[in-house]
């Protein structure tokens, strides 16, 4: 980032979600990552807006890994101090633990 030189280009093909949006290039239709988060190891995490895919780009090898998230219509992403990735959207909140590759979902309580 000092002078704007592009160090690497990483092609990402998004896997299809469960009968959601068909796979294609990184941008599916008009959808791309709403945001990104970096963990303590420098890995970059993305949750593709309006799909069901959580993506990690390894900081060293640039390997791209994907996991289908049990939550569609994603909107936000963050990582806590334990390295767990949280994504949210209109369907609730999901936490992904990279150590165990497992998800925990909390559906919202609807008031009114």
Secondary structure, DSSP 8 states (H G I E B T S, - for coil): --S----------B---TTSS--BSSSBTTB-EEEEEE-TT--EEEEETTSSEEEEE-TTT--EEEEE-S--SEEEEEE-TTS-EEEEETTEEEEEETTTTEEEEE------
